[in-house]
Amino acid sequence: MKTTPLAMLSGFLALLLCGTPFVVRGQSLAELRWDHKLEHYTPAEGAAYNAWVITPPARESASPQDLGTVLEVISHDANPSIAHLFLGDLIRRPGLQTAVMDYVSAQPEFQKHPPPTGFGRWEFKNSAKLRALVEQGLLRSPFVADGNALLAKQGKAVISVSMEKLFFTKQDGKWGWDAIVWLRIDPPPKK
């Protein structure tokens, strides 16, 4: 199997941004393994608060758990608020890539003004519009629907997507996308 420079760069960025690489086990969002921790947030506007963050496990993770177990543990906490679920390298899963790009590439904005490709091509003429399309594609994906089925048991759902550094790729005529992505669950408390 040949490793492309883009794949090597993506792996390096994952190390840089997310720490050591992790092993993804399972096929669906429900079967994947996750870590969770309670974080303290002090927003510039609004009161400070604590909320849970769910992330793919780092290599040194002692006991990653399936998402259902993580959500059950969090539900028994005095503060069951979940800030977000960080996706890390999971966005590169072929099924998620296909679901999002099938949606995005069917949209008139993408067809009329396709984005430039390549790492570092984050800001371009219609980048905000295409970012919104990728967010919508994610929210409509089976991957997020799978997560929402588990979250619904706790009275929660993915409410929005937060994304940074979105860029597009095209290899052998097939479009792809890459970004740093968080699925937001509970909004921060109001003042």
DRENVEXVO-133737 format. One record per residue (C-alpha): residue in three letters; residue number from 1; x, y, z. Coordinates in steps of 0.2 Angstrom, whole numbers, plus 5000, padded with zeros to 4 digits. Example, Ala and Ser with C-alpha at 12.3 -4.5 7.8 and 13.67 -1.06 7.14 Angstrom:
2
@type->ALA	seq->1	u->5062	v->4978	w->5039
@type->SER	seq->2	u->5068	v->4995	w->5036
This chain:
191
@type->MET	seq->1	u->5000	v->5000	w->5000
@type->LYS	seq->2	u->5007	v->5017	w->4995
@type->THR	seq->3	u->5007	v->5031	w->5007
@type->THR	seq->4	u->5003	v->5048	w->4999
@type->PRO	seq->5	u->5011	v->5064	w->5005
@type->LEU	seq->6	u->4994	v->5070	w->5010
@type->ALA	seq->7	u->4991	v->5055	w->5021
@type->MET	seq->8	u->5008	v->5057	w->5029
@type->LEU	seq->9	u->5004	v->5075	w->5032
@type->SER	seq->10	u->4987	v->5071	w->5039
@type->GLY	seq->11	u->4995	v->5058	w->5051
@type->PHE	seq->12	u->5008	v->5071	w->5057
@type->LEU	seq->13	u->4994	v->5084	w->5060
@type->ALA	seq->14	u->4984	v->5071	w->5070
@type->LEU	seq->15	u->5000	v->5068	w->5081
@type->LEU	seq->16	u->5002	v->5087	w->5082
@type->LEU	seq->17	u->4984	v->5092	w->5086
@type->CYS	seq->18	u->4978	v->5077	w->5095
@type->GLY	seq->19	u->4993	v->5069	w->5104
@type->THR	seq->20	u->4998	v->5051	w->5100
@type->PRO	seq->21	u->4989	v->5041	w->5087
@type->PHE	seq->22	u->4975	v->5030	w->5093
@type->VAL	seq->23	u->4968	v->5013	w->5088
@type->VAL	seq->24	u->4950	v->5014	w->5082
@type->ARG	seq->25	u->4940	v->4998	w->5085
@type->GLY	seq->26	u->4922	v->4994	w->5079
@type->GLN	seq->27	u->4913	v->4999	w->5064
@type->SER	seq->28	u->4899	v->5010	w->5070
@type->LEU	seq->29	u->4899	v->5025	w->5081
@type->ALA	seq->30	u->4891	v->5015	w->5095
@type->GLU	seq->31	u->4905	v->5002	w->5094
@type->LEU	seq->32	u->4920	v->5014	w->5094
@type->ARG	seq->33	u->4930	v->5017	w->5110
@type->TRP	seq->34	u->4930	v->5034	w->5119
@type->ASP	seq->35	u->4938	v->5043	w->5133
@type->HIS	seq->36	u->4929	v->5056	w->5143
@type->LYS	seq->37	u->4934	v->5070	w->5156
@type->LEU	seq->38	u->4926	v->5084	w->5165
@type->GLU	seq->39	u->4933	v->5101	w->5159
@type->HIS	seq->40	u->4931	v->5118	w->5166
@type->TYR	seq->41	u->4926	v->5132	w->5155
@type->THR	seq->42	u->4928	v->5151	w->5158
@type->PRO	seq->43	u->4920	v->5160	w->5143
@type->ALA	seq->44	u->4923	v->5178	w->5140
@type->GLU	seq->45	u->4905	v->5181	w->5140
@type->GLY	seq->46	u->4894	v->5171	w->5153
@type->ALA	seq->47	u->4897	v->5162	w->5169
@type->ALA	seq->48	u->4910	v->5148	w->5171
@type->TYR	seq->49	u->4904	v->5130	w->5170
@type->ASN	seq->50	u->4910	v->5112	w->5170
@type->ALA	seq->51	u->4905	v->5100	w->5156
@type->TRP	seq->52	u->4911	v->5083	w->5149
@type->VAL	seq->53	u->4921	v->5081	w->5134
@type->ILE	seq->54	u->4921	v->5065	w->5124
@type->THR	seq->55	u->4936	v->5061	w->5113
@type->PRO	seq->56	u->4944	v->5046	w->5104
@type->PRO	seq->57	u->4956	v->5037	w->5115
@type->ALA	seq->58	u->4974	v->5042	w->5115
@type->ARG	seq->59	u->4987	v->5028	w->5114
@type->GLU	seq->60	u->4991	v->5029	w->5133
@type->SER	seq->61	u->4972	v->5027	w->5137
@type->ALA	seq->62	u->4969	v->5015	w->5151
@type->SER	seq->63	u->4951	v->5010	w->5148
@type->PRO	seq->64	u->4942	v->5017	w->5133
@type->GLN	seq->65	u->4924	v->5013	w->5133
@type->ASP	seq->66	u->4910	v->5012	w->5120
@type->LEU	seq->67	u->4899	v->5028	w->5119
@type->GLY	seq->68	u->4884	v->5020	w->5127
@type->THR	seq->69	u->4894	v->5016	w->5143
@type->VAL	seq->70	u->4902	v->5033	w->5143
@type->LEU	seq->71	u->4885	v->5041	w->5142
@type->GLU	seq->72	u->4879	v->5030	w->5156
@type->VAL	seq->73	u->4893	v->5035	w->5167
@type->ILE	seq->74	u->4891	v->5054	w->5163
@type->SER	seq->75	u->4872	v->5052	w->5167
@type->HIS	seq->76	u->4876	v->5047	w->5185
@type->ASP	seq->77	u->4887	v->5062	w->5188
@type->ALA	seq->78	u->4880	v->5078	w->5197
@type->ASN	seq->79	u->4883	v->5088	w->5181
@type->PRO	seq->80	u->4879	v->5077	w->5166
@type->SER	seq->81	u->4882	v->5092	w->5154
@type->ILE	seq->82	u->4892	v->5087	w->5138
@type->ALA	seq->83	u->4901	v->5101	w->5129
@type->HIS	seq->84	u->4906	v->5091	w->5114
@type->LEU	seq->85	u->4912	v->5075	w->5106
@type->PHE	seq->86	u->4928	v->5078	w->5097
@type->LEU	seq->87	u->4930	v->5067	w->5081
@type->GLY	seq->88	u->4949	v->5068	w->5078
@type->ASP	seq->89	u->4954	v->5055	w->5064
@type->LEU	seq->90	u->4937	v->5048	w->5064
@type->ILE	seq->91	u->4932	v->5060	w->5050
@type->ARG	seq->92	u->4943	v->5051	w->5039
@type->ARG	seq->93	u->4932	v->5035	w->5040
@type->PRO	seq->94	u->4927	v->5031	w->5022
@type->GLY	seq->95	u->4908	v->5030	w->5026
@type->LEU	seq->96	u->4908	v->5047	w->5034
@type->GLN	seq->97	u->4918	v->5054	w->5020
@type->THR	seq->98	u->4906	v->5047	w->5007
@type->ALA	seq->99	u->4891	v->5052	w->5017
@type->VAL	seq->100	u->4897	v->5070	w->5019
@type->MET	seq->101	u->4904	v->5072	w->5001
@type->ASP	seq->102	u->4888	v->5064	w->4993
@type->TYR	seq->103	u->4878	v->5078	w->5002
@type->VAL	seq->104	u->4890	v->5092	w->4999
@type->SER	seq->105	u->4894	v->5088	w->4980
@type->ALA	seq->106	u->4875	v->5088	w->4977
@type->GLN	seq->107	u->4873	v->5106	w->4982
@type->PRO	seq->108	u->4872	v->5120	w->4969
@type->GLU	seq->109	u->4885	v->5130	w->4978
@type->PHE	seq->110	u->4898	v->5116	w->4977
@type->GLN	seq->111	u->4894	v->5112	w->4959
@type->LYS	seq->112	u->4895	v->5130	w->4954
@type->HIS	seq->113	u->4911	v->5135	w->4964
@type->PRO	seq->114	u->4921	v->5119	w->4968
@type->PRO	seq->115	u->4934	v->5123	w->4981
@type->PRO	seq->116	u->4953	v->5123	w->4979
@type->THR	seq->117	u->4961	v->5107	w->4985
@type->GLY	seq->118	u->4975	v->5103	w->4997
@type->PHE	seq->119	u->4981	v->5106	w->5015
@type->GLY	seq->120	u->4982	v->5124	w->5020
@type->ARG	seq->121	u->4968	v->5129	w->5008
@type->TRP	seq->122	u->4957	v->5134	w->5022
@type->GLU	seq->123	u->4951	v->5151	w->5017
@type->PHE	seq->124	u->4944	v->5154	w->4999
@type->LYS	seq->125	u->4930	v->5164	w->4991
@type->ASN	seq->126	u->4915	v->5153	w->4996
@type->SER	seq->127	u->4924	v->5144	w->5011
@type->ALA	seq->128	u->4910	v->5149	w->5024
@type->LYS	seq->129	u->4896	v->5142	w->5013
@type->LEU	seq->130	u->4905	v->5126	w->5010
@type->ARG	seq->131	u->4909	v->5125	w->5028
@type->ALA	seq->132	u->4891	v->5126	w->5032
@type->LEU	seq->133	u->4887	v->5112	w->5019
@type->VAL	seq->134	u->4900	v->5101	w->5027
@type->GLU	seq->135	u->4892	v->5104	w->5044
@type->GLN	seq->136	u->4875	v->5100	w->5037
@type->GLY	seq->137	u->4881	v->5084	w->5028
@type->LEU	seq->138	u->4889	v->5079	w->5045
@type->LEU	seq->139	u->4872	v->5082	w->5054
@type->ARG	seq->140	u->4863	v->5072	w->5041
@type->SER	seq->141	u->4876	v->5057	w->5041
@type->PRO	seq->142	u->4872	v->5040	w->5048
@type->PHE	seq->143	u->4887	v->5042	w->5059
@type->VAL	seq->144	u->4879	v->5057	w->5068
@type->ALA	seq->145	u->4862	v->5048	w->5068
@type->ASP	seq->146	u->4870	v->5033	w->5077
@type->GLY	seq->147	u->4877	v->5045	w->5090
@type->ASN	seq->148	u->4860	v->5053	w->5092
@type->ALA	seq->149	u->4852	v->5037	w->5095
@type->LEU	seq->150	u->4863	v->5034	w->5110
@type->LEU	seq->151	u->4862	v->5052	w->5116
@type->ALA	seq->152	u->4843	v->5051	w->5115
@type->LYS	seq->153	u->4843	v->5039	w->5129
@type->GLN	seq->154	u->4850	v->5053	w->5140
@type->GLY	seq->155	u->4839	v->5066	w->5133
@type->LYS	seq->156	u->4852	v->5073	w->5122
@type->ALA	seq->157	u->4857	v->5076	w->5104
@type->VAL	seq->158	u->4870	v->5083	w->5093
@type->ILE	seq->159	u->4865	v->5102	w->5092
@type->SER	seq->160	u->4878	v->5108	w->5080
@type->VAL	seq->161	u->4895	v->5106	w->5072
@type->SER	seq->162	u->4910	v->5116	w->5076
@type->MET	seq->163	u->4924	v->5115	w->5064
@type->GLU	seq->164	u->4941	v->5123	w->5060
@type->LYS	seq->165	u->4954	v->5122	w->5046
@type->LEU	seq->166	u->4942	v->5114	w->5033
@type->PHE	seq->167	u->4950	v->5110	w->5017
@type->PHE	seq->168	u->4946	v->5098	w->5002
@type->THR	seq->169	u->4955	v->5085	w->4993
@type->LYS	seq->170	u->4953	v->5077	w->4976
@type->GLN	seq->171	u->4962	v->5060	w->4972
@type->ASP	seq->172	u->4958	v->5050	w->4957
@type->GLY	seq->173	u->4943	v->5061	w->4953
@type->LYS	seq->174	u->4935	v->5058	w->4971
@type->TRP	seq->175	u->4932	v->5072	w->4983
@type->GLY	seq->176	u->4936	v->5072	w->5001
@type->TRP	seq->177	u->4937	v->5084	w->5016
@type->ASP	seq->178	u->4947	v->5086	w->5031
@type->ALA	seq->179	u->4945	v->5097	w->5047
@type->ILE	seq->180	u->4946	v->5098	w->5065
@type->VAL	seq->181	u->4928	v->5094	w->5071
@type->TRP	seq->182	u->4918	v->5094	w->5087
@type->LEU	seq->183	u->4900	v->5088	w->5088
@type->ARG	seq->184	u->4892	v->5100	w->5101
@type->ILE	seq->185	u->4880	v->5092	w->5113
@type->ASP	seq->186	u->4874	v->5104	w->5127
@type->PRO	seq->187	u->4875	v->5123	w->5125
@type->PRO	seq->188	u->4884	v->5132	w->5138
@type->PRO	seq->189	u->4873	v->5139	w->5152
@type->LYS	seq->190	u->4866	v->5156	w->5150
@type->LYS	seq->191	u->4871	v->5170	w->5162
